[in-house]
Amino acid sequence: MSINESVVVSADELSELCGEGYFNVLMKKLSQLIDADYTFVARILDSSTAETVSLWGNGTLHPAIKYHLKGTPCEDLRCSGESCILYNVAEQYPADQFLKDLSVEGYIGITLSDERGEVIGILSALFCKPIPRDQVESITRYFMSFANRASRELERIKYERMLKNEIQGLQATNDRLQIAQQVYDYSKDGIIVTNADNEIVYVNASLEAMSGYTLSELEGQDPRVLSSGQQDRLFYKGLWNDLAYKGYWQGEFWNRNKEGELYPVFTCISRIPDEHGRVKSYVAIHRDITSEKEAQALIAYQATHDALTGMLNRYEFNGQLDRELFKVRVRKNQGAFITLDVDDFKSINDTQGHSIGDVLLQMIAKRIKDCVREGDIIARLGGDEFAIFTEFTDMHIVEQLISDLLDAFRPAFEFEALRLRCNTSIGVSIFPQDAVDSHELFKCSDQALYEAKNSGGATYAFFTPELRVAAERHQEVRLRLADAIEQGLIEVKYQPIVNLVSGRMVRVEALARWTDEVLGPVRPDEFIEIAEHSGLIQLLGCQIAEIAINDLARINTHLNQPIGVSINRSPQEFVELADEYDVLPDLAKQAGVSPDLISIELTESLMMKDPVLAQRQLSQLKEAGFKLSLDDFGTGYSSLAYLKNFPFDVLKVDRSFVNDITEDEGDYVLVKTILEMAKNLGMHSVAEGVETEGQLALVEQLGCECVQGYFYSPAVSVEELLEYIAEYFPSQLR
């Protein structure tokens, strides 16, 4: 339950309660919300003594107790107004036996003041275990909200007691009458006194200001002259029954002032008997709760709407969607659940700043709102993700809405001298064809959205059963991959890289392999992509690097001259490491491997995604002594700029070019050009995917320095690699 939903105790819940009963409900609710062992409200009796009005602890109410303030947290609280002690409170106040008896560790309290600022009470909570630091803010917010309610009720009780005492003694002495009159006159609440026939005999200045009527205009009138007409006869019947049998009634009214304007009041009406027990008069105390109602309305709005865009939030969207699905089913129509995700919004947020990102989201939300029809449900689900549900009888309506949404993103977003462009990916699921409840509709739409993003973005996709199969496969692989990483079941195998000039094996490339007991062999491109999208890539990458570096140290103990290892690193690893320490230097140091024997392989997608981040992190690796290798060169869009601006040592020719080099003249020319560039830039070169003698002869002819591929060996385990070296490169063994 969110704070916005739970902070305000509803009027219905308290309408039949007052005084101690009122506080019992407040203390029980507060204890539940903040998980406190004891909560209590105490009223200040004098400068040194307080008495609990309500004490809730261990699931039950306790009798009222009086206690001295000296030497307790409450004494300090009267000076500071607020106090929060996370732990060891009993040690800090050794004189407070109450804290010791209850084994209290944490304490939080706030003073309760009347409208003149005079401290009239204390609201406190005790915890038998330390208060978590990360919960202090939310607990404090609860306290502030509950303190307002508690202060008002304590003040109301104070005035009510004064009024009752004074009214009952009206005939005793003129002095008492004058005191009561002063209480009436200075009360911030509106007061109406009627005779036994319910005719107004007195109203105070606050009631005059509240209603717009003067005493002379109201005198002799029935109080219903202030009625708004919002309460029915059954309401008034209950009111008079309570007055007859209980002697009091309290609840909320909507009154109407002299200008005809409605205003809400919280009212307590008491029956005043004469010396024979018959009704002598009635006293009604009205408190204008307009500001409280406005605050409640604001809180209710904030609890159901996104603060940035004004759209429904996820919680309220789900609630409205469930109700709407029922209506659509009754009407035997269909509904489309549409999710939108802003393409590459993170890069805009990172480069332009979050404040610009927020303004952009507001502009996007407005364009989305302009596309939907009246009656459609729209929400911001969080971040840059939005959702729409629309009822339809003709699929053309859905297709037109999707077209409008895509078109809405085509014009640039212009503000603050900026001109930004972004697109959206859209996923669509259909009710009841694809799913019959909101949860499944969301899953189906999300799977379609994932498909749209994988298609390059700026497009849409409808859910299909095939997407469900793929999503289930994705989920199963993700869950089992997490277990495999935790249990160390990911294998690392090594493919030799041979120098064509020396004829020696100079390096190996570390390649991750995974065979699951249920899924069987899982392709590296599949489980690595899933790791990138599920927050597992850092764990996986670190584990592979640690294994590869340790294996390299082991391999080199058998060789007369050390070889190096190439370790692939996902661009997502660099992104997640942006503000964290890179463990590679520590891993190399622990294994006793020189960093210059380790080459970090990465694709140019990192430079495309975030050139500034790439420049910083690659430079740090370079300064630490590691080699840098650009993999899959030529498959991106800005390769030449990367070669010029980034500190790469090795350029790898992608296997897709090598594969047809003997038959495709274009591939031949392309490989030749890449190798010449590498040479001119002082970089080493490696051709991947060499499988035939013809391919080997051509890349060697073109001046390629090193090759790897099935012509020499597939990726093998450490043991198999040592056997391979012994058979094909025996001169490298000690």
Secondary structure, DSSP 8 states (H G I E B T S, - for coil): --HHHHSS--HHHHTT--HHHHHHHHHHHHHHHHT-SEEEEEEE-SSSEEEEEEEEETTEEE---EEE-TTSHHHHHHHHSEEEE-S-HHHH-TT-HHHHHTT--EEEEEEEE-TT--EEEEEEEEESS---GGGHHHHHHHHHHHHHHHHHHHHHHHHHHHHHHHHHTTTT-HHHHHHHHHHHHH-SSEEEEEETT--EEEE-HHHHHHHS--HHHHTTS-GGGGB-S-S-HHHHHHHHHHHHHTSEEEEEEEEE-TTS-EEEEEEEEEEEE-TTSSEEEEEEEEEE-HHHHHHHHHHHHHHHB-TTT-SB-HHHHHHHHHHHHHHHHHHT-EEEEEEEEETTHHHHHHHH-HHHHHHHHHHHHHHHHHHS-TT-EEEEEETTEEEEEEEESSHHHHHHHHHHHHHHTSS-EEETTEEE---EEEEEEEETTT-SSHHHHHHHHHHHHHHHHHTTSSSEEE--HHHHHHHHHHHHHHHHHHHHHHTT--EEEEEEEEETTT--EEEEEEEEEEEETTTEEE-HHHHHHHHHHTT-HHHHHHHHHHHHHHHHHHHHTTBSS--EEEEE--HHHHHHTTTS---HHHHHHHHT--GGGEEEEEETHHHHH-HHHHHHHHHHHHHTT-EEEEEEETSSS-HHHHHHHS--SEEEE-HHHHTTTTT-HHHHHHHHHHHHHHHHTT-EEEE----SHHHHHHHHHTT--EE-STTT---B-HHHHHHHHHHH-GGGB-
